[in-house]
Amino acid sequence: MAFKFDYQQPKIIAEIGCNHMGQMSIAKELIKLAGQAGAKYVKFQKRDNKWWAKIKPEQYNAPHPNPYNSYGDTYLSHREALEFTPEQHAELKKYCDEIGMVYSTSVWDENSAREISVINPEFIKVPSACNNNFNMLKILRDEYKGQVQLSIGMTSRAEVEEIVKFFEEADQAKNRLLIYSCTSGYPVPAKDVALLEINWLYENYDNRVSEIGFSGHHLGIALDVAAYTLGSRWIERHFTKDRTWKGTDHAASLEPGGLQKLVRDLNVAYEALHYKEEEILPIEQVQRDKLKYTK
């Protein structure tokens, strides 16, 4: 099915996540670097690790599966070392406001959803890992007033439908819910990115949700341009200063130079995605007069 898109300037999120390594100075530096690269939006993560340790005790009480990337003796202590407090998140939002960036955060549980809602960012993200936590979704739907962005990696189509209907029950899907096409993996090979899932989202949810985006965990930037051409209005990519830094997300992240090229290429694609204003453009007329065969 073909869609006629009203192409808008791409919105690009530099997902810092936990690539700040638990250091506020690095977090602010990454915000600044993302802005210098041309991105307007940055995103962090917030989770109640002790709550998660109760839900998944085997994982959180065990050592990190990759000791080289670990910041603690157990996965719980590792996650705690990378966690910012609500007050620190408020500080990051204030810093973003001061330098003309837009702050946001992915929330992983009910407590985090409430804590970040108080800060009142422009939007809050629901990661693929917990988009089936309807207690958390209810908080974001009923208590928070901004946009809810939600990834659907490792999520069945029936589960996507259930999520959208949940927001529709409160008449909150069409105006507030953004869905990201996403494949959960770090990094994801091109064959598993499955960009035509964006078409499926448009076929089923174009008139039911606010917007459709693409959250990528692949290598390079070519697929992001393709996703934008298919209609993704938001493009989200992990971002770091140095892909060799300690941590699990750095390797699947863009460095400042890569993010700058992504912003450049997406904006160039935006400029090109339209029909000719006239059959022979002025730039062509010069060449036509010089080169075109005439009878």
C-alpha positions as CSV (number, residue, x, y, z in Angstrom):
1,M,0.0,0.0,0.0
2,A,1.4,3.4,-1.0
3,F,1.2,6.4,1.3
4,K,1.4,10.1,0.4
5,F,3.4,11.5,3.2
6,D,3.3,15.1,4.4
7,Y,7.1,15.1,4.9
8,Q,8.2,17.3,7.9
9,Q,11.7,18.2,9.0
10,P,13.1,15.1,10.7
11,K,13.2,15.1,14.5
12,I,16.4,13.4,15.7
13,I,16.9,12.1,19.2
14,A,20.4,11.5,20.6
15,E,19.8,8.7,23.1
16,I,22.5,9.1,25.7
17,G,20.8,6.5,28.0
18,C,23.5,5.4,30.4
19,N,26.4,6.3,28.2
20,H,27.3,9.0,30.7
21,M,28.8,6.3,32.9
22,G,27.1,7.7,36.0
23,Q,28.9,11.1,35.7
24,M,27.0,14.3,35.5
25,S,29.8,16.1,33.8
26,I,29.9,13.5,31.0
27,A,26.1,13.7,30.7
28,K,26.2,17.5,30.2
29,E,29.1,17.2,27.8
30,L,27.1,14.6,25.7
31,I,24.1,17.0,25.6
32,K,26.3,19.8,24.3
33,L,28.0,17.5,21.8
34,A,24.6,16.3,20.5
35,G,23.5,19.9,20.1
36,Q,26.7,20.8,18.2
37,A,26.0,17.8,15.9
38,G,22.6,19.3,15.0
39,A,20.3,17.2,17.1
40,K,17.6,19.0,19.1
41,Y,16.5,16.2,21.4
42,V,18.4,14.1,24.0
43,K,17.1,11.2,26.0
44,F,18.3,9.4,29.2
45,Q,17.0,6.5,31.2
46,K,15.4,6.2,34.6
47,R,14.7,3.0,36.5
48,D,14.1,1.9,40.0
49,N,16.7,-0.8,40.2
50,K,15.7,-2.3,43.5
51,W,12.1,-2.8,42.1
52,W,13.6,-4.5,39.1
53,A,15.8,-6.7,41.4
54,K,12.6,-8.0,43.0
55,I,11.1,-8.7,39.6
56,K,14.2,-10.4,38.2
57,P,16.3,-11.5,41.2
58,E,18.3,-14.0,39.3
59,Q,19.5,-11.4,36.8
60,Y,20.0,-8.5,39.3
61,N,21.7,-10.5,42.0
62,A,24.1,-12.2,39.6
63,P,27.3,-10.7,38.2
64,H,27.1,-8.7,35.0
65,P,27.2,-11.1,32.0
66,N,30.1,-9.1,30.6
67,P,32.5,-8.3,33.4
68,Y,34.5,-5.9,31.3
69,N,31.5,-3.6,30.9
70,S,30.4,-3.9,34.6
71,Y,30.4,-1.0,37.1
72,G,29.7,-3.3,40.1
73,D,30.0,-6.8,41.5
74,T,26.4,-7.6,40.7
75,Y,24.1,-6.5,38.0
76,L,22.1,-4.5,40.6
77,S,25.2,-2.6,41.8
78,H,26.2,-2.1,38.2
79,R,22.8,-0.5,37.4
80,E,22.9,1.6,40.6
81,A,26.3,3.0,39.6
82,L,24.8,4.3,36.3
83,E,21.6,5.6,37.8
84,F,20.8,9.3,38.2
85,T,18.5,10.6,41.0
86,P,15.3,12.5,40.2
87,E,17.1,15.6,41.3
88,Q,19.9,15.0,38.8
89,H,17.4,14.4,36.1
90,A,15.8,17.8,36.9
91,E,19.3,19.3,36.7
92,L,19.8,17.8,33.3
93,K,16.4,19.2,32.1
94,K,17.4,22.6,33.4
95,Y,20.7,22.4,31.5
96,C,18.9,21.4,28.3
97,D,16.5,24.3,28.7
98,E,19.4,26.7,29.2
99,I,21.2,25.7,26.0
100,G,18.2,25.2,23.7
101,M,18.0,21.4,23.8
102,V,14.9,19.2,24.6
103,Y,15.4,16.8,27.5
104,S,13.6,13.4,27.9
105,T,13.9,10.1,29.5
106,S,12.9,6.5,29.1
107,V,11.1,5.2,32.2
108,W,11.3,1.5,33.1
109,D,8.8,1.2,36.0
110,E,6.0,2.9,37.8
111,N,8.1,4.8,40.3
112,S,10.3,6.2,37.6
113,A,7.2,7.2,35.6
114,R,5.9,9.3,38.4
115,E,9.3,10.8,39.3
116,I,9.9,11.9,35.7
117,S,6.3,13.1,35.2
118,V,7.0,15.6,38.0
119,I,9.8,17.1,36.0
120,N,7.3,17.5,33.1
121,P,9.4,16.9,30.0
122,E,8.0,17.5,26.6
123,F,7.8,13.7,26.1
124,I,8.5,10.5,28.0
125,K,9.7,7.3,26.3
126,V,8.5,3.7,27.1
127,P,11.2,1.2,26.1
128,S,10.4,-2.0,24.4
129,A,11.3,-4.0,27.5
130,C,8.4,-2.7,29.5
131,N,5.7,-1.6,27.0
132,N,3.5,-4.3,28.5
133,N,3.6,-2.8,32.0
134,F,0.1,-1.5,32.0
135,N,0.3,-0.1,35.5
136,M,3.1,2.1,34.3
137,L,1.3,3.0,31.0
138,K,-1.7,4.0,33.1
139,I,0.4,6.5,35.0
140,L,1.7,8.0,31.8
141,R,-1.7,8.0,30.1
142,D,-3.7,9.4,33.0
143,E,-1.3,11.4,35.2
144,Y,1.2,12.8,32.7
145,K,0.1,15.3,30.0
146,G,3.0,15.3,27.5
147,Q,3.6,13.0,24.5
148,V,4.1,9.3,25.2
149,Q,6.7,7.7,22.9
150,L,6.7,3.9,22.8
151,S,9.0,1.4,21.1
152,I,7.7,-2.0,19.9
153,G,10.8,-4.1,19.7
154,M,10.3,-7.7,20.9
155,T,6.6,-7.1,20.8
156,S,4.0,-9.1,18.9
157,R,1.4,-7.4,16.7
158,A,-1.4,-8.5,19.0
159,E,0.5,-6.8,21.9
160,V,0.9,-3.6,19.9
161,E,-2.9,-3.6,19.3
162,E,-3.5,-4.1,23.0
163,I,-1.3,-1.1,23.8
164,V,-3.0,1.2,21.3
165,K,-6.4,0.2,22.4
166,F,-5.4,0.9,26.0
167,F,-4.6,4.5,25.1
168,E,-7.7,4.7,22.9
169,E,-9.9,3.7,25.9
170,A,-9.1,7.1,27.4
171,D,-9.1,8.9,24.0
172,Q,-5.3,9.5,24.4
173,A,-3.8,7.6,21.4
174,K,-4.5,9.9,18.4
175,N,-3.1,13.0,20.1
176,R,-0.5,11.7,22.5
177,L,0.9,8.3,21.5
178,L,3.9,7.9,19.2
179,I,5.0,4.4,18.2
180,Y,8.6,3.5,17.1
181,S,9.3,0.7,14.7
182,C,12.2,-1.1,16.5
183,T,14.2,-4.3,16.5
184,S,15.7,-5.1,19.9
185,G,19.3,-6.0,19.6
186,Y,22.7,-4.4,20.2
187,P,23.7,-4.0,17.4
188,V,21.1,-5.2,14.9
189,P,22.2,-6.6,11.5
190,A,20.5,-4.9,8.6
191,K,18.5,-8.0,7.7
192,D,16.8,-7.9,11.1
193,V,16.0,-4.1,11.0
194,A,12.9,-4.9,8.9
195,L,12.2,-1.4,7.7
196,L,8.9,-2.3,6.0
197,E,7.4,-2.8,9.5
198,I,7.0,1.0,9.2
199,N,4.6,0.4,6.3
200,W,2.7,-2.0,8.6
201,L,2.4,0.7,11.2
202,Y,1.0,3.2,8.8
203,E,-1.4,0.6,7.4
204,N,-2.8,-0.1,10.8
205,Y,-2.2,3.0,13.0
206,D,-1.8,6.0,10.7
207,N,-5.1,7.4,11.9
208,R,-5.0,6.0,15.4
209,V,-1.8,7.3,16.9
210,S,-0.1,10.7,16.9
211,E,3.1,9.9,15.0
212,I,5.3,7.0,13.8
213,G,9.0,6.9,14.3
214,F,12.1,4.7,14.0
215,S,14.4,3.6,16.8
216,G,17.5,2.1,15.4
217,H,20.2,-0.1,17.0
218,H,22.1,-0.9,13.8
219,L,25.5,0.2,12.5
220,G,25.9,3.2,10.2
221,I,23.3,5.8,9.2
222,A,22.0,4.7,5.8
223,L,19.0,2.8,7.3
224,D,17.8,5.9,9.2
225,V,17.5,7.8,5.9
226,A,15.5,5.0,4.5
227,A,13.3,4.9,7.5
228,Y,12.7,8.6,7.2
229,T,11.8,8.2,3.5
230,L,9.3,5.5,4.5
231,G,7.6,8.0,6.8
232,S,9.3,7.9,10.2
233,R,9.0,11.4,11.6
234,W,11.3,10.8,14.6
235,I,14.6,9.0,14.3
236,E,16.2,7.8,17.6
237,R,19.8,6.7,17.8
238,H,22.1,5.9,20.7
239,F,24.8,8.5,21.2
240,T,28.2,8.5,22.9
241,K,31.5,10.5,22.7
242,D,33.7,7.4,22.3
243,R,32.4,4.0,21.1
244,T,35.3,2.3,22.9
245,W,34.2,3.5,26.3
246,K,33.3,1.0,29.0
247,G,29.6,-0.1,28.8
248,T,27.2,-2.2,26.7
249,D,25.6,0.5,24.6
250,H,28.6,2.4,23.3
251,A,29.4,0.0,20.5
252,A,25.9,0.4,19.0
253,S,26.0,4.2,19.4
254,L,26.9,7.1,17.1
255,E,29.8,9.3,17.9
256,P,29.6,13.1,17.4
257,G,30.9,12.8,13.8
258,G,28.4,10.1,13.0
259,L,25.5,12.0,14.5
260,Q,26.5,15.1,12.6
261,K,26.4,13.1,9.3
262,L,23.1,11.6,10.2
263,V,21.5,15.0,10.9
264,R,23.0,16.3,7.6
265,D,21.8,13.4,5.5
266,L,18.3,13.4,7.0
267,N,17.9,17.1,6.4
268,V,19.2,16.8,2.8
269,A,16.6,14.0,2.3
270,Y,13.9,16.3,3.7
271,E,14.9,19.0,1.2
272,A,14.7,16.5,-1.7
273,L,11.4,14.8,-0.9
274,H,8.9,16.6,-3.1
275,Y,7.8,16.8,-6.7
276,K,9.2,19.3,-9.1
277,E,7.5,22.7,-8.9
278,E,7.5,22.9,-12.7
279,E,8.4,20.5,-15.5
280,I,11.6,22.2,-16.4
281,L,13.3,23.7,-13.4
282,P,15.4,26.9,-13.8
283,I,18.6,24.9,-13.0
284,E,17.6,22.6,-15.8
285,Q,16.8,25.4,-18.3
286,V,20.4,26.5,-18.4
287,Q,21.5,23.0,-19.4
288,R,18.5,22.5,-21.7
289,D,19.5,25.7,-23.7
290,K,23.1,24.4,-23.9
291,L,22.7,20.7,-24.3
292,K,19.2,19.6,-25.4
293,Y,18.8,18.3,-28.9
294,T,16.5,20.4,-30.9
295,K,14.8,19.4,-34.1
